Amino acid sequence: MLGIVALAAVIYLMLMRHDTGFNITYTELSVGLITVGLAGMAIVLAMDAIALERSTGTLSFLLDKSVAGMS
């Protein structure tokens, strides 16, 4: 995941250097890269949690368990 973020940073920096119409500040770039990185990490952590539940055999229990309503 970190490699993907680094590759995106390199591509953005190359575009900024060669295209005068590409107006993006370093702040916008850093916010975008942080957002992409955090979203990617959230996806990876969610996939890891699901894989762990599946490997321990508790995923079907969690999916079949009803959720109590708010009162």
PDB file of N, CA, C and O in Angstrom:
ATOM      1  N   MET A   1       0.827  -1.187   0.000  1.00  0.00           N
ATOM      2  CA  MET A   1       0.000   0.000   0.000  1.00  0.00           C
ATOM      3  C   MET A   1       0.871   1.250   0.000  1.00  0.00           C
ATOM      4  O   MET A   1       0.582   2.226  -0.693  1.00  0.00           O
ATOM      5  N   LEU A   2       1.923   1.204   0.777  1.00  0.00           N
ATOM      6  CA  LEU A   2       2.825   2.350   0.823  1.00  0.00           C
ATOM      7  C   LEU A   2       3.484   2.577  -0.532  1.00  0.00           C
ATOM      8  O   LEU A   2       3.744   3.717  -0.917  1.00  0.00           O
ATOM      9  N   GLY A   3       3.751   1.499  -1.248  1.00  0.00           N
ATOM     10  CA  GLY A   3       4.320   1.617  -2.587  1.00  0.00           C
ATOM     11  C   GLY A   3       3.382   2.319  -3.548  1.00  0.00           C
ATOM     12  O   GLY A   3       3.822   3.098  -4.393  1.00  0.00           O
ATOM     13  N   ILE A   4       2.084   2.046  -3.423  1.00  0.00           N
ATOM     14  CA  ILE A   4       1.092   2.700  -4.284  1.00  0.00           C
ATOM     15  C   ILE A   4       1.043   4.193  -3.999  1.00  0.00           C
ATOM     16  O   ILE A   4       0.971   5.002  -4.924  1.00  0.00           O
ATOM     17  N   VAL A   5       1.081   4.558  -2.729  1.00  0.00           N
ATOM     18  CA  VAL A   5       1.066   5.981  -2.366  1.00  0.00           C
ATOM     19  C   VAL A   5       2.330   6.670  -2.860  1.00  0.00           C
ATOM     20  O   VAL A   5       2.274   7.800  -3.344  1.00  0.00           O
ATOM     21  N   ALA A   6       3.469   5.994  -2.742  1.00  0.00           N
ATOM     22  CA  ALA A   6       4.722   6.580  -3.230  1.00  0.00           C
ATOM     23  C   ALA A   6       4.695   6.744  -4.743  1.00  0.00           C
ATOM     24  O   ALA A   6       5.168   7.752  -5.269  1.00  0.00           O
ATOM     25  N   LEU A   7       4.148   5.763  -5.442  1.00  0.00           N
ATOM     26  CA  LEU A   7       4.033   5.865  -6.892  1.00  0.00           C
ATOM     27  C   LEU A   7       3.117   7.017  -7.295  1.00  0.00           C
ATOM     28  O   LEU A   7       3.413   7.749  -8.239  1.00  0.00           O
ATOM     29  N   ALA A   8       2.018   7.175  -6.585  1.00  0.00           N
ATOM     30  CA  ALA A   8       1.109   8.295  -6.866  1.00  0.00           C
ATOM     31  C   ALA A   8       1.811   9.629  -6.630  1.00  0.00           C
ATOM     32  O   ALA A   8       1.613  10.577  -7.391  1.00  0.00           O
ATOM     33  N   ALA A   9       2.625   9.710  -5.584  1.00  0.00           N
ATOM     34  CA  ALA A   9       3.360  10.949  -5.305  1.00  0.00           C
ATOM     35  C   ALA A   9       4.348  11.258  -6.421  1.00  0.00           C
ATOM     36  O   ALA A   9       4.477  12.411  -6.834  1.00  0.00           O
ATOM     37  N   VAL A  10       5.034  10.254  -6.904  1.00  0.00           N
ATOM     38  CA  VAL A  10       5.994  10.460  -7.988  1.00  0.00           C
ATOM     39  C   VAL A  10       5.278  10.924  -9.255  1.00  0.00           C
ATOM     40  O   VAL A  10       5.751  11.832  -9.939  1.00  0.00           O
ATOM     41  N   ILE A  11       4.151  10.310  -9.563  1.00  0.00           N
ATOM     42  CA  ILE A  11       3.392  10.702 -10.758  1.00  0.00           C
ATOM     43  C   ILE A  11       2.911  12.143 -10.635  1.00  0.00           C
ATOM     44  O   ILE A  11       3.035  12.916 -11.585  1.00  0.00           O
ATOM     45  N   TYR A  12       2.363  12.516  -9.477  1.00  0.00           N
ATOM     46  CA  TYR A  12       1.904  13.889  -9.283  1.00  0.00           C
ATOM     47  C   TYR A  12       3.047  14.885  -9.411  1.00  0.00           C
ATOM     48  O   TYR A  12       2.898  15.932 -10.041  1.00  0.00           O
ATOM     49  N   LEU A  13       4.174  14.561  -8.822  1.00  0.00           N
ATOM     50  CA  LEU A  13       5.311  15.480  -8.896  1.00  0.00           C
ATOM     51  C   LEU A  13       5.820  15.610 -10.328  1.00  0.00           C
ATOM     52  O   LEU A  13       6.221  16.698 -10.742  1.00  0.00           O
ATOM     53  N   MET A  14       5.809  14.518 -11.090  1.00  0.00           N
ATOM     54  CA  MET A  14       6.224  14.591 -12.485  1.00  0.00           C
ATOM     55  C   MET A  14       5.257  15.443 -13.295  1.00  0.00           C
ATOM     56  O   MET A  14       5.682  16.218 -14.152  1.00  0.00           O
ATOM     57  N   LEU A  15       3.963  15.306 -13.032  1.00  0.00           N
ATOM     58  CA  LEU A  15       2.974  16.115 -13.739  1.00  0.00           C
ATOM     59  C   LEU A  15       3.125  17.589 -13.386  1.00  0.00           C
ATOM     60  O   LEU A  15       3.009  18.453 -14.255  1.00  0.00           O
ATOM     61  N   MET A  16       3.381  17.873 -12.130  1.00  0.00           N
ATOM     62  CA  MET A  16       3.548  19.268 -11.710  1.00  0.00           C
ATOM     63  C   MET A  16       4.759  19.902 -12.388  1.00  0.00           C
ATOM     64  O   MET A  16       4.745  21.088 -12.716  1.00  0.00           O
ATOM     65  N   ARG A  17       5.790  19.116 -12.592  1.00  0.00           N
ATOM     66  CA  ARG A  17       7.029  19.653 -13.153  1.00  0.00           C
ATOM     67  C   ARG A  17       6.923  19.930 -14.650  1.00  0.00           C
ATOM     68  O   ARG A  17       7.507  20.896 -15.141  1.00  0.00           O
ATOM     69  N   HIS A  18       6.189  19.099 -15.375  1.00  0.00           N
ATOM     70  CA  HIS A  18       6.152  19.192 -16.828  1.00  0.00           C
ATOM     71  C   HIS A  18       4.938  19.920 -17.393  1.00  0.00           C
ATOM     72  O   HIS A  18       4.964  20.333 -18.552  1.00  0.00           O
ATOM     73  N   ASP A  19       3.893  20.087 -16.623  1.00  0.00           N
ATOM     74  CA  ASP A  19       2.679  20.702 -17.143  1.00  0.00           C
ATOM     75  C   ASP A  19       2.417  22.002 -16.400  1.00  0.00           C
ATOM     76  O   ASP A  19       2.145  21.994 -15.199  1.00  0.00           O
ATOM     77  N   THR A  20       2.497  23.112 -17.110  1.00  0.00           N
ATOM     78  CA  THR A  20       2.282  24.404 -16.453  1.00  0.00           C
ATOM     79  C   THR A  20       0.814  24.624 -16.127  1.00  0.00           C
ATOM     80  O   THR A  20       0.500  25.433 -15.253  1.00  0.00           O
ATOM     81  N   GLY A  21      -0.105  23.922 -16.810  1.00  0.00           N
ATOM     82  CA  GLY A  21      -1.524  24.061 -16.524  1.00  0.00           C
ATOM     83  C   GLY A  21      -1.969  23.230 -15.340  1.00  0.00           C
ATOM     84  O   GLY A  21      -3.106  23.361 -14.888  1.00  0.00           O
ATOM     85  N   PHE A  22      -1.113  22.397 -14.841  1.00  0.00           N
ATOM     86  CA  PHE A  22      -1.435  21.524 -13.709  1.00  0.00           C
ATOM     87  C   PHE A  22      -1.112  22.267 -12.425  1.00  0.00           C
ATOM     88  O   PHE A  22       0.000  22.176 -11.905  1.00  0.00           O
ATOM     89  N   ASN A  23      -2.087  22.997 -11.923  1.00  0.00           N
ATOM     90  CA  ASN A  23      -1.874  23.819 -10.732  1.00  0.00           C
ATOM     91  C   ASN A  23      -2.402  23.110  -9.496  1.00  0.00           C
ATOM     92  O   ASN A  23      -3.594  23.171  -9.197  1.00  0.00           O
ATOM     93  N   ILE A  24      -1.528  22.452  -8.794  1.00  0.00           N
ATOM     94  CA  ILE A  24      -1.880  21.821  -7.525  1.00  0.00           C
ATOM     95  C   ILE A  24      -0.770  22.164  -6.547  1.00  0.00           C
ATOM     96  O   ILE A  24       0.414  22.043  -6.861  1.00  0.00           O
ATOM     97  N   THR A  25      -1.163  22.587  -5.377  1.00  0.00           N
ATOM     98  CA  THR A  25      -0.157  22.968  -4.393  1.00  0.00           C
ATOM     99  C   THR A  25       0.324  21.728  -3.649  1.00  0.00           C
ATOM    100  O   THR A  25      -0.310  20.674  -3.701  1.00  0.00           O
ATOM    101  N   TYR A  26       1.433  21.865  -2.968  1.00  0.00           N
ATOM    102  CA  TYR A  26       1.951  20.754  -2.189  1.00  0.00           C
ATOM    103  C   TYR A  26       0.997  20.389  -1.056  1.00  0.00           C
ATOM    104  O   TYR A  26       0.940  19.227  -0.652  1.00  0.00           O
ATOM    105  N   THR A  27       0.253  21.356  -0.540  1.00  0.00           N
ATOM    106  CA  THR A  27      -0.719  21.072   0.510  1.00  0.00           C
ATOM    107  C   THR A  27      -1.838  20.195  -0.026  1.00  0.00           C
ATOM    108  O   THR A  27      -2.230  19.221   0.615  1.00  0.00           O
ATOM    109  N   GLU A  28      -2.353  20.540  -1.203  1.00  0.00           N
ATOM    110  CA  GLU A  28      -3.396  19.720  -1.806  1.00  0.00           C
ATOM    111  C   GLU A  28      -2.882  18.329  -2.118  1.00  0.00           C
ATOM    112  O   GLU A  28      -3.594  17.340  -1.945  1.00  0.00           O
ATOM    113  N   LEU A  29      -1.647  18.257  -2.577  1.00  0.00           N
ATOM    114  CA  LEU A  29      -1.043  16.973  -2.889  1.00  0.00           C
ATOM    115  C   LEU A  29      -0.900  16.128  -1.634  1.00  0.00           C
ATOM    116  O   LEU A  29      -1.226  14.941  -1.644  1.00  0.00           O
ATOM    117  N   SER A  30      -0.419  16.723  -0.563  1.00  0.00           N
ATOM    118  CA  SER A  30      -0.224  15.952   0.665  1.00  0.00           C
ATOM    119  C   SER A  30      -1.552  15.509   1.264  1.00  0.00           C
ATOM    120  O   SER A  30      -1.655  14.395   1.777  1.00  0.00           O
ATOM    121  N   VAL A  31      -2.566  16.363   1.206  1.00  0.00           N
ATOM    122  CA  VAL A  31      -3.884  15.981   1.715  1.00  0.00           C
ATOM    123  C   VAL A  31      -4.448  14.831   0.884  1.00  0.00           C
ATOM    124  O   VAL A  31      -5.025  13.891   1.430  1.00  0.00           O
ATOM    125  N   GLY A  32      -4.283  14.904  -0.417  1.00  0.00           N
ATOM    126  CA  GLY A  32      -4.760  13.830  -1.287  1.00  0.00           C
ATOM    127  C   GLY A  32      -4.049  12.519  -1.027  1.00  0.00           C
ATOM    128  O   GLY A  32      -4.681  11.465  -0.967  1.00  0.00           O
ATOM    129  N   LEU A  33      -2.737  12.580  -0.871  1.00  0.00           N
ATOM    130  CA  LEU A  33      -1.976  11.360  -0.616  1.00  0.00           C
ATOM    131  C   LEU A  33      -2.308  10.768   0.751  1.00  0.00           C
ATOM    132  O   LEU A  33      -2.393   9.548   0.893  1.00  0.00           O
ATOM    133  N   ILE A  34      -2.494  11.612   1.745  1.00  0.00           N
ATOM    134  CA  ILE A  34      -2.874  11.122   3.068  1.00  0.00           C
ATOM    135  C   ILE A  34      -4.249  10.475   3.015  1.00  0.00           C
ATOM    136  O   ILE A  34      -4.469   9.430   3.627  1.00  0.00           O
ATOM    137  N   THR A  35      -5.170  11.087   2.289  1.00  0.00           N
ATOM    138  CA  THR A  35      -6.514  10.530   2.162  1.00  0.00           C
ATOM    139  C   THR A  35      -6.484   9.170   1.481  1.00  0.00           C
ATOM    140  O   THR A  35      -7.128   8.227   1.938  1.00  0.00           O
ATOM    141  N   VAL A  36      -5.738   9.070   0.389  1.00  0.00           N
ATOM    142  CA  VAL A  36      -5.618   7.797  -0.321  1.00  0.00           C
ATOM    143  C   VAL A  36      -4.956   6.756   0.582  1.00  0.00           C
ATOM    144  O   VAL A  36      -5.388   5.603   0.619  1.00  0.00           O
ATOM    145  N   GLY A  37      -3.936   7.146   1.292  1.00  0.00           N
ATOM    146  CA  GLY A  37      -3.254   6.222   2.188  1.00  0.00           C
ATOM    147  C   GLY A  37      -4.147   5.720   3.308  1.00  0.00           C
ATOM    148  O   GLY A  37      -4.156   4.527   3.609  1.00  0.00           O
ATOM    149  N   LEU A  38      -4.898   6.622   3.927  1.00  0.00           N
ATOM    150  CA  LEU A  38      -5.790   6.223   5.010  1.00  0.00           C
ATOM    151  C   LEU A  38      -6.929   5.341   4.506  1.00  0.00           C
ATOM    152  O   LEU A  38      -7.306   4.373   5.167  1.00  0.00           O
ATOM    153  N   ALA A  39      -7.474   5.670   3.346  1.00  0.00           N
ATOM    154  CA  ALA A  39      -8.535   4.835   2.784  1.00  0.00           C
ATOM    155  C   ALA A  39      -8.004   3.438   2.457  1.00  0.00           C
ATOM    156  O   ALA A  39      -8.675   2.438   2.715  1.00  0.00           O
ATOM    157  N   GLY A  40      -6.824   3.375   1.899  1.00  0.00           N
ATOM    158  CA  GLY A  40      -6.219   2.086   1.592  1.00  0.00           C
ATOM    159  C   GLY A  40      -5.940   1.276   2.838  1.00  0.00           C
ATOM    160  O   GLY A  40      -6.165   0.065   2.857  1.00  0.00           O
ATOM    161  N   MET A  41      -5.452   1.931   3.884  1.00  0.00           N
ATOM    162  CA  MET A  41      -5.192   1.219   5.134  1.00  0.00           C
ATOM    163  C   MET A  41      -6.483   0.723   5.761  1.00  0.00           C
ATOM    164  O   MET A  41      -6.511  -0.371   6.327  1.00  0.00           O
ATOM    165  N   ALA A  42      -7.557   1.509   5.672  1.00  0.00           N
ATOM    166  CA  ALA A  42      -8.850   1.077   6.216  1.00  0.00           C
ATOM    167  C   ALA A  42      -9.355  -0.157   5.476  1.00  0.00           C
ATOM    168  O   ALA A  42      -9.891  -1.079   6.091  1.00  0.00           O
ATOM    169  N   ILE A  43      -9.184  -0.171   4.161  1.00  0.00           N
ATOM    170  CA  ILE A  43      -9.609  -1.329   3.381  1.00  0.00           C
ATOM    171  C   ILE A  43      -8.803  -2.558   3.752  1.00  0.00           C
ATOM    172  O   ILE A  43      -9.363  -3.642   3.920  1.00  0.00           O
ATOM    173  N   VAL A  44      -7.500  -2.402   3.881  1.00  0.00           N
ATOM    174  CA  VAL A  44      -6.643  -3.536   4.233  1.00  0.00           C
ATOM    175  C   VAL A  44      -6.986  -4.054   5.630  1.00  0.00           C
ATOM    176  O   VAL A  44      -7.049  -5.267   5.828  1.00  0.00           O
ATOM    177  N   LEU A  45      -7.208  -3.176   6.592  1.00  0.00           N
ATOM    178  CA  LEU A  45      -7.561  -3.604   7.946  1.00  0.00           C
ATOM    179  C   LEU A  45      -8.911  -4.302   7.986  1.00  0.00           C
ATOM    180  O   LEU A  45      -9.082  -5.276   8.719  1.00  0.00           O
ATOM    181  N   ALA A  46      -9.869  -3.819   7.209  1.00  0.00           N
ATOM    182  CA  ALA A  46     -11.180  -4.479   7.149  1.00  0.00           C
ATOM    183  C   ALA A  46     -11.058  -5.868   6.526  1.00  0.00           C
ATOM    184  O   ALA A  46     -11.677  -6.820   7.002  1.00  0.00           O
ATOM    185  N   MET A  47     -10.269  -5.985   5.472  1.00  0.00           N
ATOM    186  CA  MET A  47     -10.068  -7.291   4.854  1.00  0.00           C
ATOM    187  C   MET A  47      -9.372  -8.246   5.815  1.00  0.00           C
ATOM    188  O   MET A  47      -9.695  -9.433   5.850  1.00  0.00           O
ATOM    189  N   ASP A  48      -8.420  -7.741   6.594  1.00  0.00           N
ATOM    190  CA  ASP A  48      -7.722  -8.567   7.568  1.00  0.00           C
ATOM    191  C   ASP A  48      -8.670  -9.042   8.666  1.00  0.00           C
ATOM    192  O   ASP A  48      -8.595 -10.194   9.092  1.00  0.00           O
ATOM    193  N   ALA A  49      -9.546  -8.175   9.118  1.00  0.00           N
ATOM    194  CA  ALA A  49     -10.505  -8.560  10.156  1.00  0.00           C
ATOM    195  C   ALA A  49     -11.452  -9.645   9.647  1.00  0.00           C
ATOM    196  O   ALA A  49     -11.751 -10.597  10.367  1.00  0.00           O
ATOM    197  N   ILE A  50     -11.918  -9.505   8.419  1.00  0.00           N
ATOM    198  CA  ILE A  50     -12.811 -10.517   7.847  1.00  0.00           C
ATOM    199  C   ILE A  50     -12.078 -11.837   7.665  1.00  0.00           C
ATOM    200  O   ILE A  50     -12.636 -12.897   7.947  1.00  0.00           O
ATOM    201  N   ALA A  51     -10.838 -11.785   7.197  1.00  0.00           N
ATOM    202  CA  ALA A  51     -10.057 -13.013   7.010  1.00  0.00           C
ATOM    203  C   ALA A  51      -9.802 -13.700   8.348  1.00  0.00           C
ATOM    204  O   ALA A  51      -9.837 -14.929   8.422  1.00  0.00           O
ATOM    205  N   LEU A  52      -9.547 -12.932   9.403  1.00  0.00           N
ATOM    206  CA  LEU A  52      -9.318 -13.510  10.720  1.00  0.00           C
ATOM    207  C   LEU A  52     -10.581 -14.198  11.238  1.00  0.00           C
ATOM    208  O   LEU A  52     -10.516 -15.301  11.780  1.00  0.00           O
ATOM    209  N   GLU A  53     -11.719 -13.544  11.069  1.00  0.00           N
ATOM    210  CA  GLU A  53     -12.982 -14.155  11.508  1.00  0.00           C
ATOM    211  C   GLU A  53     -13.267 -15.429  10.710  1.00  0.00           C
ATOM    212  O   GLU A  53     -13.756 -16.410  11.268  1.00  0.00           O
ATOM    213  N   ARG A  54     -12.971 -15.420   9.430  1.00  0.00           N
ATOM    214  CA  ARG A  54     -13.208 -16.599   8.607  1.00  0.00           C
ATOM    215  C   ARG A  54     -12.281 -17.742   9.016  1.00  0.00           C
ATOM    216  O   ARG A  54     -12.703 -18.896   9.075  1.00  0.00           O
ATOM    217  N   SER A  55     -11.015 -17.419   9.299  1.00  0.00           N
ATOM    218  CA  SER A  55     -10.059 -18.479   9.634  1.00  0.00           C
ATOM    219  C   SER A  55     -10.330 -19.092  11.004  1.00  0.00           C
ATOM    220  O   SER A  55     -10.040 -20.268  11.223  1.00  0.00           O
ATOM    221  N   THR A  56     -10.882 -18.309  11.927  1.00  0.00           N
ATOM    222  CA  THR A  56     -11.204 -18.861  13.242  1.00  0.00           C
ATOM    223  C   THR A  56     -12.585 -19.510  13.281  1.00  0.00           C
ATOM    224  O   THR A  56     -12.947 -20.134  14.278  1.00  0.00           O
ATOM    225  N   GLY A  57     -13.353 -19.371  12.212  1.00  0.00           N
ATOM    226  CA  GLY A  57     -14.666 -20.007  12.134  1.00  0.00           C
ATOM    227  C   GLY A  57     -15.778 -19.227  12.792  1.00  0.00           C
ATOM    228  O   GLY A  57     -16.856 -19.778  13.018  1.00  0.00           O
ATOM    229  N   THR A  58     -15.559 -17.972  13.106  1.00  0.00           N
ATOM    230  CA  THR A  58     -16.594 -17.183  13.777  1.00  0.00           C
ATOM    231  C   THR A  58     -17.322 -16.224  12.840  1.00  0.00           C
ATOM    232  O   THR A  58     -18.216 -15.499  13.277  1.00  0.00           O
ATOM    233  N   LEU A  59     -16.960 -16.209  11.576  1.00  0.00           N
ATOM    234  CA  LEU A  59     -17.608 -15.288  10.643  1.00  0.00           C
ATOM    235  C   LEU A  59     -19.081 -15.638  10.453  1.00  0.00           C
ATOM    236  O   LEU A  59     -19.932 -14.749  10.451  1.00  0.00           O
ATOM    237  N   SER A  60     -19.387 -16.922  10.293  1.00  0.00           N
ATOM    238  CA  SER A  60     -20.786 -17.314  10.094  1.00  0.00           C
ATOM    239  C   SER A  60     -21.616 -16.993  11.334  1.00  0.00           C
ATOM    240  O   SER A  60     -22.780 -16.608  11.216  1.00  0.00           O
ATOM    241  N   PHE A  61     -21.030 -17.148  12.523  1.00  0.00           N
ATOM    242  CA  PHE A  61     -21.743 -16.794  13.751  1.00  0.00           C
ATOM    243  C   PHE A  61     -22.065 -15.302  13.783  1.00  0.00           C
ATOM    244  O   PHE A  61     -23.177 -14.905  14.132  1.00  0.00           O
ATOM    245  N   LEU A  62     -21.088 -14.485  13.419  1.00  0.00           N
ATOM    246  CA  LEU A  62     -21.310 -13.037  13.445  1.00  0.00           C
ATOM    247  C   LEU A  62     -22.334 -12.595  12.406  1.00  0.00           C
ATOM    248  O   LEU A  62     -23.119 -11.680  12.654  1.00  0.00           O
ATOM    249  N   LEU A  63     -22.328 -13.242  11.246  1.00  0.00           N
ATOM    250  CA  LEU A  63     -23.267 -12.870  10.197  1.00  0.00           C
ATOM    251  C   LEU A  63     -24.693 -13.335  10.503  1.00  0.00           C
ATOM    252  O   LEU A  63     -25.659 -12.690  10.095  1.00  0.00           O
ATOM    253  N   ASP A  64     -24.825 -14.463  11.225  1.00  0.00           N
ATOM    254  CA  ASP A  64     -26.142 -15.009  11.527  1.00  0.00           C
ATOM    255  C   ASP A  64     -26.763 -14.404  12.776  1.00  0.00           C
ATOM    256  O   ASP A  64     -27.974 -14.513  12.967  1.00  0.00           O
ATOM    257  N   LYS A  65     -25.975 -13.776  13.623  1.00  0.00           N
ATOM    258  CA  LYS A  65     -26.477 -13.234  14.891  1.00  0.00           C
ATOM    259  C   LYS A  65     -27.314 -11.997  14.613  1.00  0.00           C
ATOM    260  O   LYS A  65     -26.891 -11.100  13.885  1.00  0.00           O
ATOM    261  N   SER A  66     -28.504 -11.956  15.199  1.00  0.00           N
ATOM    262  CA  SER A  66     -29.381 -10.806  14.994  1.00  0.00           C
ATOM    263  C   SER A  66     -28.886  -9.620  15.841  1.00  0.00           C
ATOM    264  O   SER A  66     -28.249  -9.798  16.879  1.00  0.00           O
ATOM    265  N   VAL A  67     -29.193  -8.445  15.379  1.00  0.00           N
ATOM    266  CA  VAL A  67     -28.787  -7.230  16.062  1.00  0.00           C
ATOM    267  C   VAL A  67     -29.985  -6.703  16.842  1.00  0.00           C
ATOM    268  O   VAL A  67     -31.071  -6.552  16.283  1.00  0.00           O
ATOM    269  N   ALA A  68     -29.795  -6.423  18.125  1.00  0.00           N
ATOM    270  CA  ALA A  68     -30.889  -5.915  18.960  1.00  0.00           C
ATOM    271  C   ALA A  68     -31.225  -4.486  18.543  1.00  0.00           C
ATOM    272  O   ALA A  68     -30.339  -3.692  18.227  1.00  0.00           O
ATOM    273  N   GLY A  69     -32.489  -4.180  18.547  1.00  0.00           N
ATOM    274  CA  GLY A  69     -32.934  -2.835  18.204  1.00  0.00           C
ATOM    275  C   GLY A  69     -32.681  -1.862  19.343  1.00  0.00           C
ATOM    276  O   GLY A  69     -32.530  -2.260  20.498  1.00  0.00           O
ATOM    277  N   MET A  70     -32.637  -0.587  19.001  1.00  0.00           N
ATOM    278  CA  MET A  70     -32.430   0.444  20.018  1.00  0.00           C
ATOM    279  C   MET A  70     -33.764   0.695  20.736  1.00  0.00           C
ATOM    280  O   MET A  70     -34.820   0.731  20.103  1.00  0.00           O
ATOM    281  N   SER A  71     -33.705   0.864  22.035  1.00  0.00           N
ATOM    282  CA  SER A  71     -34.948   1.132  22.761  1.00  0.00           C
ATOM    283  C   SER A  71     -34.829   2.362  23.621  1.00  0.00           C
ATOM    284  O   SER A  71     -35.784   2.734  24.302  1.00  0.00           O
TER     285      SER A  71
END
